[in-house]
């Protein structure tokens, strides 16, 4: 009952803000508020990021739940049914926090950025006032009907599964709805005096952002399920439970790795649309002020690939007769390591197209370049040929290692629960790193439009309209990640440590 009340209160707050905060004449005469201590941008940044992390979780894991329930219907393996119910239990708790953080975000947005809020509502009135609230209500109803009808419909699995499929469809539509606004802020339609809602929504980056976020949320959901399995494995003392949680971690990592193989392709497509829309945005993002952000991203993605391959290698130790395959996976790990290094090696170590005078104030420009650029004989490592080759190797070798891993499982006998304990730390690391990466790239998507709320249409005239240093962004990203990590761990402990299903 408490979960239901929390969701209802969050929805009522959102509706109150949507319908009561839009004056007829706009916000131009209102004086902006100043958020204490943090400032407006950081306050919005923190709340929005928490909301997106929880929203991504409740979008990614229902796909898991429905697939797991379908596999139980198909092969009768009760572990899939238990997995689906366990994830749904955590999802139900997370949904309440998603609603509360969404209401808080709307409250702060209208209060701290009234001009921007009015502009967005003016451009997307049907989406803000009709479609989004309507989809949220439908999604909430479907989610709780799906969760609370589990036992009542256990003999009518087809009906229950259909409710879950509808839940996922509505969740994806909700994502597409909000991505229309997010993509509009970066790439609004050009050369249109009074664009329609559809012209605003169907902009250059809307569909690429939809695809990128959808695949990203599946990756995120997989790694979060793997992390849940790792936590529960560590907490559990029962051998049967450990065997199940070991299997749960394996399933989560499998989905996370599988989706991550497609994610870089989605990222390339998304970035390409920025160049097509305005070359200066793509350059600013990839080669100028935000270039070091992408160096950080490349390092984390490389670590994700390395950790996933390392987890597969550790997992093979608990498969009887599979150690003959281990040297192949180990060699693949070495290839992935060097490919990752090539992928994130930069041409130079300053975040601008060319060095600026203040950077080499105490030396000549030539001397500065010799200590901040790759030596000429290694310059080819920074070219796109080398980068693309490294990216392909990351994907192909990881896929081959997974195929070998699956062959080893089929030919040998896997002893669930006897996995090397280090594998649980790897699963937790994968979940934590993916959370951090989502935070960082969310910041990049917002900062790419420079000092505009809506690129070239609505300028940010506040004192905070600047691109923060990577040190500030990464520090804030780390704090948000730790905060979410602690809350999520508590949710898993609360939802699954008590009243757990017995396999």
Secondary structure, 3 states (H helix, E strand, C coil): CHHHHHHHHHHHHHHHHHHHCCCCCCCCCCCCCCCCCCCHHHHHHHHHHHHHHHHHHHHHHHHHHHHHHHHHHHHCCHHHHHHHHHHHHHHHHHHHHHHHHHHHHHHHHHHHCHHHHHHHHHHCHHHHHHHHHHHHHHHHHHHHHHHHCCCCCCCCHHHHHHHHHHHHHHHHHHHHHHHHHHHHHHCCCCCCCCCCHHHHHCCCCHHHHHHHHHHHHHHHHHHHHHHHHHHHHHHCCCHHHHHHHHHHHHHHHHHHHHHHHHHHHHHHHHHHHHHHHCHHHHHHHHCCCCHHHHHHHHHHHHHHHHHHHHHHHHHHHHEECCHHHHHHHHHHHHHHHHHHHHHHCCCECCCCCCCCHHHHCCCCHHHHHHHHECCHHHHHHHCHHHHHHHHHHHHHHHHHHHHHHHHHHHHCEECCCCCCCHHHHHHHHHHHHHHHHHHHHHHHHHHCCCCEEECCCEECCCCCCCCCCHHHHHHHHHHHHHHHHHHHHHHHHHHHHCCCCCC
